[in-house]
Amino acid sequence: MLYTRRGLVVAALASERVYSDLKERIILGDIAGNTLLSEGEIADQLGVSRTPVREAFLRLQAEGWMHLYPKRGALVEGVDSSEGNEILEARRLIESWAASRLAAAPALLTKVADELETTLISQEAALAEEPDLQAFIIADLHFHQLLVESAGNRILTAVYRQLSDRQRRMTAYAVKTGSDRPYRVLQQHHDLLDALRTGDPHKFVKALDHHFNDIHGASPR
């Protein structure tokens, strides 16, 4: 019985490792959308049997990251324009609300703005000398999440966090498909922060629309 339990634990750990590895590679664009993966290929890459790979594939399919084709493999889902626009629309609604909420509390706004400025220092550091795009993408996510979390609505914060993986994937795609785009993202984050500090939510929304349109090609609503 002890051996069986130990074997189950080892199998579960292997499945989790495969799942985490594949999901992160999909998010960062190291595995592109519309790539067909085979169980054997991934098992060989990660040094595991096919069983944990199959379990990871099923989990990733349930979350919408891939689609399984019996006897052929798993096709990684791309981000179509409809899904991308829906994600940005949800983000716009929540982030605009957060800016309005903070504008109504000047002392809190000042505190949050100072914290956001610290995240921009992290983004700037990620682009210094040898750019670290993974660190840049994480700092990008933190900038937007901090804005929403600081506004103090747990339900909206939870909804926003559910978008985080797909948000990171869209950002990764954007910054890796244009050599100057990370620097534009950084400048536009400074613009967002400047607009937030004015206490005028409309200026923030205007800056946010420009940010989404320029980086992700989404038209303002």
VOGU-3710 file (C-alpha; in Angstrom, 3 decimals, decimal comma):
1> mlytrrglvv> 0,000/0,000/0,000  2,851/2,366/0,842  4,434/1,730/-2,544  1,101/2,368/-4,274  0,600/5,657/-2,481  4,144/6,716/-3,225  3,629/5,797/-6,857  0,462/7,884/-6,991  2,278/10,872/-5,506  5,123/10,537/-8,011
11> aalaservys> 2,637/10,258/-10,885  0,714/13,312/-9,674  3,927/15,329/-9,396  4,965/14,302/-12,903  1,577/15,290/-14,315  1,714/18,657/-12,544  5,235/19,292/-13,838  4,223/18,535/-17,418  1,093/20,673/-17,101  2,987/23,646/-15,630
21> dlkeriilgd> 5,786/23,399/-18,190  3,477/23,220/-21,202  1,127/25,930/-19,974  3,988/28,356/-19,305  5,526/27,677/-22,718  2,155/28,281/-24,396  1,616/31,508/-22,445  5,084/32,850/-23,278  4,763/31,876/-26,931  7,558/29,310/-26,846
31> iagntllseg> 4,899/26,925/-28,166  2,954/28,822/-30,798  -0,763/28,586/-31,414  -1,795/25,952/-33,987  1,205/23,755/-33,087  0,383/20,041/-33,047  2,000/18,244/-30,108  2,316/14,496/-29,616  2,398/12,654/-26,317  5,604/10,872/-27,283
41> eiadqlgvsr> 7,347/14,090/-28,281  6,567/15,829/-24,993  7,320/12,705/-22,938  10,790/12,509/-24,535  11,441/16,217/-24,005  10,549/16,106/-20,308  11,825/12,631/-19,495  8,501/11,193/-18,354  6,138/8,464/-19,489  3,152/9,195/-21,703
51> tpvreaflrl> 0,633/8,918/-18,859  1,420/12,252/-17,136  1,575/13,902/-20,557  -1,883/12,565/-21,405  -3,228/13,822/-18,065  -1,664/17,252/-18,636  -3,145/17,405/-22,152  -6,614/16,658/-20,783  -6,279/19,369/-18,155  -5,039/21,927/-20,681
61> qaegwmhlyp> -7,902/21,042/-23,016  -10,402/21,585/-20,188  -8,923/25,055/-19,639  -9,113/25,920/-23,331  -5,392/25,904/-24,136  -5,473/23,001/-26,585  -7,758/20,594/-28,393  -7,110/16,856/-28,453  -7,419/14,782/-31,616  -7,429/11,012/-30,967
71> krgalvegvd> -4,370/9,246/-32,420  -3,053/12,549/-33,817  -2,086/14,664/-30,829  -2,977/17,977/-29,225  -3,427/21,194/-31,204  -2,482/24,310/-29,259  -5,239/26,900/-29,480  -4,287/30,309/-30,853  -5,717/33,613/-29,652  -8,305/34,697/-32,194
81> ssegneilea> -9,242/38,356/-32,580  -12,669/37,804/-31,018  -11,248/36,324/-27,801  -8,534/38,965/-27,646  -11,031/41,802/-27,972  -13,279/40,265/-25,320  -10,356/40,018/-22,883  -9,409/43,642/-23,530  -13,008/44,769/-23,173  -13,262/43,052/-19,783
91> rrlieswaas> -9,950/44,583/-18,707  -11,063/48,045/-19,850  -14,264/47,850/-17,837  -12,501/46,724/-14,663  -9,466/48,992/-14,911  -11,630/52,029/-15,739  -13,779/51,278/-12,712  -10,643/50,995/-10,557  -9,395/54,389/-11,752  -12,759/55,968/-10,909
101> rlaaapallt> -12,769/54,363/-7,476  -9,255/55,613/-6,705  -10,047/59,096/-8,013  -12,736/59,349/-5,321  -10,141/58,669/-2,583  -7,201/61,093/-3,118  -5,051/59,804/-0,252  -5,390/56,219/-1,469  -4,758/57,308/-5,054  -1,447/58,911/-4,061
111> kvadelettl> -0,364/55,774/-2,203  -1,310/53,477/-5,091  0,345/55,741/-7,646  3,604/55,573/-5,700  3,362/51,772/-5,606  2,670/51,653/-9,337  5,747/53,776/-9,935  7,800/51,096/-8,167  6,527/48,457/-10,596  7,665/50,661/-13,470
121> isqeaalaee> 11,163/50,641/-12,016  11,040/46,838/-12,248  9,913/47,058/-15,869  12,694/49,495/-16,683  15,245/47,182/-15,048  13,954/44,266/-17,137  14,799/46,211/-20,296  18,239/47,373/-19,173  21,316/45,952/-20,918  20,156/42,420/-21,861
131> pdlqafiiad> 16,336/42,622/-21,926  14,562/40,004/-19,808  11,173/39,817/-21,502  9,801/37,248/-19,057  10,521/39,566/-16,114  9,090/42,453/-18,144  5,845/40,560/-18,792  5,477/39,683/-15,098  6,023/43,325/-14,126  3,483/44,369/-16,769
141> lhfhqllves> 0,890/42,053/-15,228  1,699/43,305/-11,734  1,205/46,932/-12,810  -2,337/46,323/-14,033  -3,273/43,906/-11,237  -2,056/46,303/-8,552  -4,279/49,026/-9,968  -7,350/46,775/-9,777  -6,569/45,160/-6,414  -5,982/48,544/-4,768
151> agnriltavy> -9,513/49,672/-5,612  -10,817/47,224/-3,018  -13,515/45,115/-4,672  -12,744/41,443/-4,025  -15,208/40,147/-6,629  -13,840/42,300/-9,442  -10,283/41,520/-8,350  -11,037/37,785/-8,553  -12,559/38,186/-12,021  -9,532/40,179/-13,155
161> rqlsdrqrrm> -7,122/37,561/-11,826  -8,895/34,911/-13,884  -7,749/36,796/-16,969  -4,102/36,845/-15,885  -2,802/33,859/-17,871  -4,428/35,014/-21,097  -3,356/38,572/-20,352  0,250/37,397/-20,050  -0,047/35,439/-23,294  -1,298/38,465/-25,196
171> tayavktgsd> 1,442/40,648/-23,736  4,106/38,041/-24,528  2,936/37,864/-28,131  2,871/41,657/-28,414  6,324/42,333/-27,013  7,942/39,507/-28,978  6,568/40,619/-32,343  7,996/44,139/-32,336  11,476/45,080/-31,146  10,367/48,522/-29,966
181> rpyrvlqqhh> 7,079/47,393/-28,464  8,343/46,731/-24,910  9,620/50,321/-24,803  6,264/51,599/-26,038  4,525/49,552/-23,349  6,772/51,089/-20,710  6,177/54,639/-21,952  2,434/54,061/-22,060  2,483/52,727/-18,504  4,107/56,008/-17,484
191> dlldalrtgd> 1,326/57,807/-19,367  -1,307/55,737/-17,542  0,286/56,587/-14,213  0,430/60,306/-15,064  -3,248/60,225/-16,052  -4,149/58,405/-12,846  -2,330/60,984/-10,716  -4,490/63,776/-12,172  -7,525/62,213/-10,498  -9,454/62,436/-13,769
201> phkfvkaldh> -10,779/58,967/-14,720  -11,560/60,147/-18,254  -7,884/60,929/-18,891  -6,976/57,476/-17,615  -9,515/55,785/-19,898  -8,221/57,753/-22,877  -4,648/56,644/-22,092  -5,816/53,049/-21,562  -7,626/52,986/-24,913  -4,500/54,245/-26,632
211> hfndihgasp> -2,416/51,604/-24,826  -4,673/48,727/-25,866  -5,016/49,983/-29,427  -1,298/50,535/-29,980  -0,018/47,363/-28,305  -2,800/44,890/-29,034  -4,488/46,462/-32,042  -7,819/46,846/-30,247  -10,027/49,772/-31,136  -11,385/51,853/-28,234
221> r> -15,023/51,247/-27,415
//
